[in-house]
Amino acid sequence: MGRGFQVRAASITIVAHLLFIAITTLVLLWLLHFREGVAFFTSSNPIKIFNLHPLLMVIGFILVGGEAIMIYKSVLQKRRSMKVVHLLLHLVALVAGVLGIIAVFKSKKDAGLPDMYTLHSWLGMSAICLFALQYIMGFFSYFFPGAEMSTRASLLPWHRFLGMAIFLLAVCTAETGLLQYFQFLHLFRSQEALIVNSTALLLFLYALFVTLSVILPRNYS
């Protein structure tokens, strides 16, 4: 029974990686083909700057963050090495999230639109702030200078729980954002609607498989 669970845990991470590729492809297809492309903060077209927001939040913040969560189950290496990769991937996710927030604020300012008035924006700001706090606490507790072993052990269940809660909050935020975008642009019965809905569905599946990878034991060969 235990062996079966271990094999399935390894398979779960493979499916999650495939979902990573599929979601990335859909997001790039959506933004580059249907939404006029992406501009890195310097454009007279606020839409292109805004498009940087879903690009960074979905691929950089959520998908890379999910890979950081799964790293202990994805690669069979020494725990110290995995801890460094886990830390670096989360750093990439944090930077992407902050830049994504800046992009949406800048694009709305350029377009003369109000900020922070939707559930999506409230959830998003909560997710990025909690993520940053979790990262700082994890860095000082588990990496440098590092707490006592007994303290680390007592904090670890809470670190894992809060990490997953924040990850799922980020996915929930993305889902509300995609729905908001869908309704705002009236994308009903169009190719773009298919892309947006498929992205939302695959994000849910990605969150499901990341969660399963955490629950199931690591596969030892």
N, C-alpha and C positions, 0 to 999 in steps of 0.2 A: 504493500500500500504506500509506504513512504517513498519507495523508489519511483512509483508511478507519479506521485506528486512532484518529485524533483524533475522528472523528464518534462512534465507539462509546464513547470515553471520556466524552464529554458525555452520551450516553444512559445510561451506567452510573450517573452521579450522579443522574439523574432517577428511575431505578428505586429507588435507595437512598432518595431523599426520600419516595417513595411507600410504601416499606417502613417508614420512620420513622412516617408517619401511621397505617399499619395496625397496627403494634406498639403505638403509643400508645393507639389506640382499644381494642385488645384488653386491654391492662393496666388501663385505666380501667374497662372493662366488667367485668373479672374482680374488681377490688378493690371497686368500688362496688355491683355487683349481687350477687355471690356471697360476698364476704368482709366484710360489715358496714361498709364504708367506711373512711375514713382519719381519724386524729386527729393533730394536730401537737403531740405530746409531752404534752398535757394531757387525759387521759381515764382514767376508772376501768376501762376495757376495754383490756387490754394487746394484744389482737388488732388493734384499730384503730391503735395506735401501731406495732405490728409491720408493718402494711400500708404504712406510710410507707417502710419499707425497700425492698421491690421497686419501689415507685413511683419513688423517688429514684434507685435504682441502675440500673434499666432505662432510664427516660426521661431522667433528669438526667445520670447518669454515662456510660452506654454510648451512648445515641442522640445526645445533645448532643456528647459526645466524638467520635463518628463524623462528625458534621457539621463539627466543627472540623478534623478530618483532611482532609475533602474540600473545604474552602473554597477552596483554591487551584485546584481543578478545576471548582468549581461556578459561580464568579463571575469574570467577566473584568474585573478592576480592577487598579490599580497594586499591586505587590507589597507596598509599605509598608502600604497600607490593609488588604490581606488578612492581613498579619502581625498587625495590631491585632485584627481580628475573630477570627483564630485564637487569639490570646492570651486574649481575653475569653470566647470559647466554652469554652475549656479551663478557665478560672477558674470558670465556671458549673458545669462538670462536676465540678471538684474540690470545690467547696462542696456540691454535691448528694451527692457520694460520702461526704464527711465526715458530713453530716447523716444520711445513710442508715445509716452505721455506728453513729452515736449512737442512732438510733431502735431498731435491733435490740438493742443492749446494754440500753437502758432497758426495752424490752418484756420481755426475758428476765429482767431483774432484778425487775420488777414481778410476773412470773408465777412467780418462784422457780426458773427453769431455768438450767442451766450454760451457760457461754460457751466458744467457741473449742475445740471438741472434734471438729469434722467437717472433711473435706477442703474443703468449700465455704467454711467460715470461714477456713481457712488461705489458700486461694487469694484470697479477698476481701481479707483484710488485706494480703497481699503486693501485690495489684493497686493498692490505694489508696496504700500507702506508696511503691511504685515510681512511681506516677503523680505524687505530690507531689514526689518527688525530681527526676523528669524535668521537671516544670513549673518548678521553681526553677532548675535548670541551664539550661533553655531561655530563661528570662526574662533571666538575667544574661549569657548568651552572645549572644543574638540581639536583645534589646530594650533593656535598660538595665543597665549602661552600654554593653554590647555588646563582644564580643571583636574582635580584628583580623580583617580580611577573610580572610586566609589561614587563621587558626584556625577561623573560622566554616565555611569551605569544607571543612576537614578533619573537622570535627565533624558536618557535616550528614548524611552517610550513616548515622552512628551514631545521630543524633537521630531520623531517620526510622525506622530499624530498631527502636530501642527503643520509640518511640512506637507502632508497629504491634504489637510484641510485647506491650506492656502492654494495648493495646486488645483484642487477641485473648485475653489472659489474663482480662480483665474479662468478655468474652463467655462464655468457658469457665466462669467462676465463676457467671455467671447461669444457664447451662445446668444445672450441678450443683445450684444452688439450686432451680430449678424442678422438677427430678427429685426432689430431697429432699422438697420440699413435696408433690408428687404422691403419693409413697409414704407419707408420714406421715399424710396425710388420706384415703388409700385412695380416690382420685378415679376409680377405674376405671369406664369406660362411663357417663360422666355428661356433661352439658353443660359443667360446669366443667373436666373433663378435656380436652375438646375445645379450650377456650379456652387452657388452660395449654400443651398440646402444640403448638397452632398458634403461640403466642407464642414457644416455644422454636425451632420450625422457622424462623419468620420472622427471629428473631435471628441464626440461622446464615446465612441468606441475606443479611441486612443486613451482617454481617461480611464475607461473600464479596464483595459489591458495593463496600464501602468499600475492601477490599484491591485490587480490580481498578481502582478509580479512582486509587489511588496508583501502580499499576504502569503504567497506560496514560498516554500523554502528554496534556498539556493541549490543549484544543480552541481553536485560534486562528481567528477569522473574518477 
